[in-house]
Amino acid sequence: MSAELSAVLEQVNQRYLREHPASAARRLENLALSDAVDQLSPLSPVHLAPVWPHFSGERGAALLEHLPEPQARHLLGALLPTEAARFLGAMDKEDRERLLDLLAADLAGSLRELMSYPEATAGRMMDRQAPGFRPEVQVSTAMDTLRSRRGGSGGRANPQTVFVIDSDNRVIGQVPLQTLALAQPESPLRELMLAVPAAVHPTDGREDVVATAEKHRLADLPVVDLDGRLIGVIPQQQLVQALQAEAAADIGAMVGVSPQERALSKPWFAIKKRLPWLQINLVTAFLAAAVVGIFESTIAQFTALAVLLPVVAGQAGNAGAQAQAVTMRGLALREVTTRQWLVVTAKEVGVGLVNGIAIAATCGVGVWLWSDSLGLVLVISTAMVLAMVVAGFAGAVVPMVLTRLGQDPAQSSSIILTTVTDVAGFFAFLGIATLLSGLL
């Protein structure tokens, strides 16, 4: 291969890494570790830095361990400290200390301190070297400081907000970057600063961080100690990643999937995390089946009931899931608290009643055309209304009760809700059919 062709291929690879980092990471993860290291070793850390955050912690750590030490050192310096800490935290202690010893003392100390905080906390997400400015500092000085950070070593997130601190390093105000860029260079920050609506502590969990950022619509979130002193800033990029991670964790938890499980997790890890919830779900399924068994004779006498039984349970399940999703979102975003359970429950019961009547009317027409039986129409319409009212009640109450008990509502509320809606749907439909059997 000619030198000219090699140079062209290198430029193509660099552009691909720069413009499609997520796709590049997926392709590299599919290669054997040794082949991936061979592909990465000739490349500059500047071109690798955009790709690295898209690796899983385990894969990114393994690649870092096997890269040449000068390349690994420069790459760790080019990553955001939070990202570097994520990959270092996934290594064995021996490999982690070996790489930390290669770094500058200040960066190594910052990474060690970040890793001292528990996973998924504000302390692990913050940029400890984000500057705070005194109120008398001029706009031109603040802008020069931000520019120097951007051009320095050690990956930095682009700030959207500048925080103002007093002589004791307590946060007293903030200035949006847009305001700073448009202000007169000689203007002091005290003339531009706004109140800081919220801050978090380093030990606050990711869920609290996301809720605070969402509630106050913050671009950057200050992290303070118990005395209100600025110790770091969670940049917008980290807040977005935290929001995505929290949403993914809640979605997985609602169906019994562990937040720690990933698409490339080991099969045995996935089995250990999923199987207990599947066993619990099996028990609740037998409970619903037991309710059906109580009315076995009624079903044997009127076989049409077996055909229509899933309709009532399915509609109740969907209605309950809607109420549950709205309630859980309200709790997660701090729109409501458990003290407002009565208001939320009344609203969902009312919604369930109106929707139940509307669905019952539509369902009744369909059953009439199918069976030509007014008795069956009356049974399924009444059962539909009752089941959807119960579903709305359960969808609101179950997350509230679990939250009040200190449990994560996303972890088990869906299984409880499914049991309630199935039992309510089956019992209402078959119970009313038994009472009105003379009309069938």
N, C-alpha and C positions, 0 to 999 in steps of 0.2 A: 504494500500500500504506500503510495507516494506521500510525502510530507504535506503537500497541498490538500490532498483528500483527507488526511488525518485532521488537519486544521478545520476543514469544513465540517466534518463529523462532530468534532468537539464543540463547535459553535452551535450546531443543531441540538446536541445533547443539552448544552447550557440553556438554550432558549426553551427547550421542552421542560426542563426542571423549573425554570423561572415562571413560565406561563401556565403550566399544568402540574403543580406540585402534588396534588392529591392523586391524580392518575399515576404519576411517577412512583409515588409511595406504594400504591397498590401493586404495581408491576414488580417493584423490588421486593415486596413481601412474599410474592409468589415464587421467587427464586430461592435456591438453596443459599444458606448463609454465606458460604465461601464464595459463591458466584456473585452475590450481591456486594460483598466486600471488594471483589475484584473490579466490579463496575464503578464503585464509589471512590476507591482509593486515588485514582488520577485526578479527581475533580476538586475544584477549589471549595473551601468551606462557605464562601460567599454564595455559591450556587446551591450548596446542599442545605443551607439554613432554612429556606422556604419549604423544603420537602420534609424535614425532620419532624415538625409538629404533627404531621399526618400519619406517622408511624404509631402503632400501638406501643405502650410503655415497654413491654417485653422485647419486641423486635428492635425498637430504637436503641434500647440499652445494649442488646447483643451486638448490634452493628458498631456502636461506639466502642465497645470493649475490643473489637477486632480491627478497628481502623488504626493506621499508623499514629503514634502518639502526637506528633506535631499537628496532624490534621484534626485529631480528636480535641486537642487543646483549643485550636482556633475555632472549631465548630461550637464547642461549649460556650466560648466567648461571644459568638455571633447569635446564639439563641437567646430568647427572653429568659431571664433567671427562673421564672416559674416553669418554663418548658424544660430547661436544663435540669432543674430539681426533680421533675417528674421522671426523667430517664435515669438519672443517677439513683433515685430512690428505688428503681426496679432492679438494681444490680446487687450482687453480693457485696458485703462490706469491704472485702479486700480489693475488688476491682474499683469500687466507688472511691476509696481512699487513694488508690493509685492515680486515678484521673484528677481528683481534687488537688493532689500534690503538684500536678502539672500547671495549675492555674495561678494567676496572680493572687496574692494573699487576701486582698479586699474582696475579690469575686468569690474565692473559695469560702471565705468567712460568711459572706452573704448567702451562698448556697447552703452551707451547713445550717445556718439559722433558719432558712426557709424549710429545710427538711426536718427541723426539730418540731415543727407544728404538725398536727395530725392531718391526714389526707382530707381533702374536700373541706378545708377551712379557709377563712379569709387570709390567715397568715401564709398559707401555701400559694395563694393566688396573687398576693400583692407584689408590687415593685418597691423594694425597700430603698432604692436609690432615687426615687422620684423627689425632685427638689420642692421645698417649701420656701416661699418668699416673704420678706418683711413688708409691711404695708407702705413703707417709704421708698421701696425699690421702684425705679422707673421702668416704664414699659420696654424701652430699648435694652436695658440690662437684662430683664427677664427673657426677652426674645433671644438675645445673644446666648444666654445660658441654655435655653431649649435647643438652639441650633448646635451648640457644642456637644450636647448629649446625643443628638441624632448622629453626629459624625464620629462619636467616640466608639470604643470597643465595648463589648458586652451588650448583647441585643437589648434594644429599648423599644417599648411600644410608643407610638405617637400619641402624646397627651391631647385630650380635648378640653381639659380644664387645668387651670393653675390655682393652687391653694395658697392662701395667705396665712401666715402664722405670726403670733406675737412673740415677745421676748422670752417667754417660757415654752415656745414651740407648740402652743395650743392653736388649733385651727380656729380662725376667726372670720374667714371669708373665702370666696372663690371667684375666679374670673374666667369666663369661657374663652377659649382660645380665639374664637372669631372676634370677640370684643377686644382682646389684646392686640390682634393683628391690625384692627382698624383704628386703634386709639393713637393719639399723638405720642411720639417717642418719649417726650419728657414728662408725660403724665405719671404720677405715682399710682401704685396699685390700689391705695386706699380709696381713690376717687372712682374706681371701676368695680370694686369687689361687691359681690352679692352675699347674702346669708347662705350658709351651708345647711341644707335641709336635713341631712342625715349623715351618719358615719357608722362604721362597724368596728368591732374589736377583733383582734387576730384569731381568737378562738371561736368566733361565730361560725356556724356551719354554712355550707354552700346554699342550703335552702333559705336561711336568713339573709344571706348576701343577695340572692336573686330577688327575694321579696322586697328588700329595701330599695334595690335599684329600680325595680318595676314600679313600686309605689310612688317614688319621687322622680321617676324618669331621668335618672342620672347618667351622664356619659362616663364619668370617672367617679370612683367611690373612695373616700379617704378611710384609712384604717388608723385608729387611735388607741392609745392605752387608756387605763382607767381614769387618768387625769386629763384626758382630752388632747394629749400631745400626739402630733403626727408622727407615725412610724412607717408609713407606707401608703401606696395608692394602688387600688385595683383598677387597671386601665379598662377601657371599653372592650377591647379585644377579649380580655379575660372574663368580663361580665357576660358577653355574648356566648362564649364557650361554656360558662357555668350555667346559663339559661338553657342551652341545648342539652347539656349533660343532665340537668335536673329534670327536664321534660322527658328525656329518654329513660331516665331511671323510674319516673312515675309511670310511664306507659308500660315498662317491663314489669314493675311491681304489681300493677293491676291484674296481670295475668299470671302472677307467681314466678316471674323471672328475676333473678338476683341483679341488683345494680352493678355488681362486679363482673357479671358475665359479658363477654364480647363475642362477636361473630367468629373469631379465631380462637376462642377459649378451648381448652382441652375437653374432649367428650366427657370424661369422668367428672370434671368440675361442673359441667352443665347438668349432668345426671344428679349429682349431690344437691345442687341448688333447686332443681325443678321437681324432683320426685316427691319430696314431702308435701308440697302443695297439691300435686296430682292425687296423692293418697287422701288428703283432706277433702279434695273435691269429690273423690269417689264416695266417701262417707256421706257427704251432703246429697249426692245423687241417689244413694240408697234411701235417704230420708224422703226425698221427693217421690221415689218409686213406692215407698210404703204408703204414702197418701193415696196414690192411684190404686194400690192393692185394696184399700178399705172399700172402694167402690167397684170392686171387680164384678159383682153381680149386675150392677147397673150398666156397666160397659158391655157385658155379655148380652144383656137384653136389648140394648140400643147401640148397635155397632157404629152408628154415625158419630157417636160421641168420641170414639177413638180417633176418627179422622179429624175432628175439629179441636181436639185437646191441645195440640201444639200451637194452634193459632192464638188461643188465649194466653198461654204461657209465654210465647214468643213476643207478643205485643207488650205484655207486662214487663218482660225482661228489658226490652228496648226503652220503655218509658222510665223504668228504674235507673237504667244506665245514663239516660239524659239528666235526670235529677241528680244522680251521684256526681257526674262530671261537673255540673254547674256548682254544686256545693263544694266539691274538693277544690275547684279553681278559686272560689271565693275564700276558702280557708287558706290556700297557699299564698294568695296575693294579699291577705289580711283585709279583704273587703268585708268579711264578717268574722265574728268570733263565736265560740260555743255558747256564749250567753244569749245569742240571737237565734238559738235553735228553734224557738217557737215561731218566730216570724218567718224563717226560711221554710220550716215544715208546713206552716199554713199555706204559704205560697205554692209549694210543690203539690200539696194535696188538692188545692184549687185547680192548678194546671192539670193534674191527673184526672180530676172530675170532668172538666170541660173536654179535654182530649178524649177521655173514655166515652163520653156521650157521643162525640163526633165519630169516633172509630166504631162504636157499637151500631150507629145508624148505618154506616157503610157496610159493616160486616153483616148486619141483619138483612139488608137487601140481597147480598150475595148468597147467604144461607137460604133465604126464601126461594130465590131462583134455582138453587141447587136441590133443595129438599122438599119444597112446597109444604113445609111444616111450620105453622105459626108458633107451636110449642117450642120447637128447637130454636127459632128466632128469639123468643123471649128468654130462653135459658142462656144462650150465648151472649145476648146483648146485656143482660143483667150481670152476668159473670165478668164481661169485659170491663164494665164500669167499675165494679168492685176491685177487680185485680189491678187496674191502672191507678186507682186511688191508693191502694196499699203499696204499689210500686213507687209512687211519688213520695209517700210517707217514708218508706224504707230508704229510698235514694238520698233523702235529706238527713234522716236520723242516724243511719249507720256511720257515715264519715264523722258526724258530730260526736257521737258516743266514743268512737275509737280515738279521736283527737283528745277528748276530755279525759280518757284513760291513759293518755300519754303514748298511744300507739300511732304508727304511721298509717293513715287511712288508705293510702295507695297499696299497702302490702296485702291486706286481707279483706277489704270492704267489698271487692267484686265477688269473692266467693260467698260471703255472707249474703250479699244482695241477690245473687243468683238463686241461692237456696230459698230466700224469702219469697221472691217473685214466682218461682216454680211451685212452691207449696201453696201460696195464695191463689195462683192461677188454677192449679189442679183442684184444690179444695173448693174454690168458689164455683167453678164450672160443674164439677161432678156432684157437689153438694146440692146446688140448685136443681140440677137435672134429676137427682133422687127425689127432692121435694116436689117437683113438678112432673114427675114421671107419668102422671095421668094425662098430661097434655101432649106427650110425645107420641 
